[in-house]
Amino acid sequence: MRIAVFGAGGVGGYFGGRLAQAGQEVIFIARGAHLQAMRRFGLRVDSLKGDFTLPSVQATDAPAQAGEVEAVLVAVKAWQVPEAARAMSPLVGERTCVLPLENGVEAPEQLAEALGAPRVLGGLCHISAYIAAPGHIKHVGIEPHVALGELDGRRSERAERLRLAFEQAGVWAEVLDDIQAAMWEKFLFIAAISGVGAVTRAPAGVVRQVSGARGLLEAAMEEICALARARGVKLADDILTRTLAFVDGLPPGVTASMQRDILEGRPSELDSQNGVVVRMGAQAGVPTPVNAYLYHSLLPQEMRARGELQF
């Protein structure tokens, strides 16, 4: 397949790298020093699943130069999706499918607004990876996993082709009948662990060990679960138990990308994670006091990172 990876950070760099390693034609849409390093030296990936280097990759900051592709993997930060959706239009033709791999639950709707609903799949991924240096990705935790599916629940050839491409690249991938529920299940985990991790400034191993922090995590998850069900999302009855068990199985030093961005003074996904819970909760009449505490406690730092506040 001819696949564009829009955003070549930890997520896009890892999954795009695996696809390219397996022989798919992958074009990375990147920028800055990371783009320049990829153009000069290729892409290096250090991974728990095996290190590899691609001496040469296709990489550009101009989607128009890449032209139409069969699939676009959207791997930018959640708050960058609306801008990315507008910029990727030269990649998208009548038969192109667009797969968001962001944290959060708003990306499919935002992509559909810009590109048309028929082109957009639902999707999510699990991985802990980041840019260690320009042109260098590190995968440090979590079994890499991609889930995708049509937003209306039907089975489709395009979703199966993408699944097969990931499988051939050695990535665990699955097509789900209810991708919306799966996205909310992931959101329940990532928004809670990101917010609590950022407030406590602690990795997963500490958050789950300290009783008060763990209680905060559980309460944040319970609110998100209640919100999803109020919105008609069919979450499994045991989702909280399974999610907490997943947290307990994480390497103790794991931190979420939103947490790292906040602690390092960069713009983060705060508004797309805990902020969304607060906004949607107000709309649905679902109380979200713990997520409100997390959001408003972190908001001043977010505003400073975006140049909206100085202190």
N, C-alpha and C positions, 0 to 999 in steps of 0.2 A: 504493500500500500504506500501511497504518497501521503505523508503525515506531517503537518506543521505542529510544532510545540511552541505555543505562545506563552513565553515565560520560562526561562531555562535555569531557575533556581534549584533548590533541593528536590522538589517534586518533579518539575519538568526535566531537569538535568538527569535525574536518575531514570525515570521511565522512558524518556526520549533516548537516553543513552543505551538502555537495554534493547529498545526496538531497533535502533541503528546497528547495534552489535549483531542482532539476529538477521540483518539484511534488508530491513525495511528502509525506504527512502525517507529520511527524516530531515526536516528543515527547522532549525532552532531560530525562533524570533527572540532576540536578546538585545542587550544594550551595554554601553559603557565598557569598563575594563574587562568585564566577563566576556563580552562579545569579542573584544580585540584578542584576548587570550585564546578563545576558541578558534578564531580565524587563523591564528599563528601556530598554535600548538595542538589543536584538537581538544578533546574532552577527556579528563581523567576522573574516574569514579572509584573511590575506596568504599567497599561495601562488606557488610557481614555475610553477604551471599557470594562474595568473590570479587576481588578488585579487577578492573579492566581499564584500558586506555584506547580511545579512538584517535589515531594520529591525525585524522582529517575529518572534519564535519562540515555540513552546510549550515551556515549561520549568517543572519542578517538582521538589521534593525528596520528594514523596509519591506513590509509584507507584499507590496506591489511587485517587488523583484522576484519573490517566490512564486507568485501566481496561484492559480486554483489548486487545491489539494482535495484528497478524498476525505480526510478527517483533520480536525483541529483539536488538539488537546490544550485546554485552557488551564494554565498553571500559574497565573499571577495571583497576587494577594486578593482577598475577597473585595476589598474596597477599590481595587483597580479594575474590576470587571466591566463596569459601564464604559470606561474609556477604552479598554482593550477591545470590547465588542465593536465599537465604532472603527477602531484601527484595523481590525482583522478582515474587514469586508472584502479586500482584494483576494483573500484566500478562499472565500466561500462562493461556490457555484451552486447550481441547482441540485446537484447530487452530493454535496458536501455535508457531513454530519459534524456537529460541534459537541465535544464532551468536556464539561467542566469538572475539574478535580479540586476545586477550592474547598476550604472549610466554610461552613455556613450553609444556608438553605435558600438564598436569594438568587444565586447565579443563573439557574435555568430561565427564570422569568426575565432577568436583566438581559441575557443573551437573546432571548426570543423577541424582546422589544426592538432590538437593533437589527437582528438578522432574520427574523421570521421564525415562528414557533415550529414549523415542520422540520427545520434543520437541527433542532436542539435535542440532545439526549439528557437524561439525568445521570449524574455520576458522582463518585467519591473515591478517595484513596486512603490507605493507611500506610504511613511510613514516617520515620523520623530521619530527616536528611537536611543538609544545608550546604551553602557555598563556603568551603573552607578557605579558598583563595580563588582569584579569577581563573576560570577554566578547570576548577577542581571541586568536585562534589563529594561529600562524605555522608554515607548512610550509616547511622549509628544505632538504630534501634527499630523495632517493630517489623514483623514479616511484611514485605511489600505486597500490597493487595489493591486491586482495582475492581470496583463494582459499577455496572452501568445498566441502563435499560431505557426503554421508551417511556416517556412520561405518562402515557395513557395505558401502560401495562401490556400492550401487545408485544408479540415477538417479531423481530425484524431481521432481515439478512444483514443490514449494516451493523447492527449491534453484535451479531454473531461473528462477523468478519473482524471487528475490532477485538473481540474477546480472543479469537484465534491468534491474531497478531501478537497480543500480549502473551498468550500461552506459549507460542513459538519462541518468544524472547525469555522464557523462564520466569514469567511473572504470573502469580496466582491472580486470575481474573474470572469474573462470573457475570452472567446476564441475569438480572433479577426481574421478577414480575411486578414487584412493588418497590421501585427505586426511591420513591418519595419516602417511604417508611425507613429505608436503609439510610437515606441522607439525614433524616432526623435522629436516627439512632447514633450516627457518627457525631452529629451536632451536639447531642446530649452529652457525649463524652468530651468533645474538644472545647466547647464553650465553658464547661464547668472546670476542667483541668487547667485551661488557659487562664481564666479569671482568678481562680484560687492560687495557682502557681505564681501569677504576677503580683498579687496582693501580698502573699507570704514570702515572695522572692526565693522560693524553695523548689527543688526538683520533686518529681513524682514520689520517690522513695521516702522523702521527708513528709510530704503532704499526707500520704496514706498511713504513716506511722504515728503522727501526732494527732491525738484524738480530736482536739478542737478543729484542726484544719481538715481532718477527714470528715467531721460532721458538717463543716461548711461545704465541702465538695458534694456530699450526699444530698444536702438540702438544695444546692444549685441544680443538681440533676433532677430531683423530684419536681422542681418548678418547671423545668423544660419538658419533662414527661407530661405533666398536667397540661401545659400549653399545647403540645403536639396533639394530644387527644382532643382538646377543645377545638382544634382546627380540623378535626376529622382524620388525622393521621393514625393508621392502625399499627401502633407499637405493640410488640409482644408483651405478654403479661410479666415475663421474667427479665425485661430489659434492664432494670436497675441492678438486679443481682448480677447479670452477665457483665454489665459495664464496670461495676466495681471489681469484679473478678479480673477483668482485663487490666484495670489500673494496678491491681495487686501483682500482676504478672509482668509489668513493665520493668525494664532495667532501672535501677534506683536513681540513676543520674539523668534520666530523660526529662527534658523540658519542652514545652510547646512553643511553636514559632511565634505566636502572639506574645507569649511571656518574654521570649528572648528579645523581640523587637522593643517592647516597652522598657525592659531593663537596660537596653543599650541605647535608648533615646531616639528610636526610629518610629515613624508612623506605623501603626499596627492595625489589626483587624478588630479592635475593641468594639467599634460601632457595629460591625457585622456579626459579632458573636454575642456578648452579654448585652450590648445595646439593642440588638434585634429582639432579644428575649423581653426586655423591658417594654419596647414599643409594641410588639405583638401582644404581649400580656395585657397592656392597657386596652388595646383594641378588642381583645377577646373576653375581657373581664376576669382574667386569671391573675391572682396576686403573684408578684415576683420580687419579694423584698430582698432575698439574698443576691439575686442577679443585679438588682438595683444598687445594692451596697457595693458589689464588685465593680459595676460600671462607673458609678459616681466617684468611687475612691480612686480609680485609675484615670478618670477623665482629665484632670489637670495635667498629668504627665503626657497624655495623648495630645492635648491642646498645645503644650510646649513643643512637642516633637513636630507638630505641624505649623509652628510659627504663629499660632493664634494667641499665645500667652507667654509672658516672660516672667520667670522667677528663678 
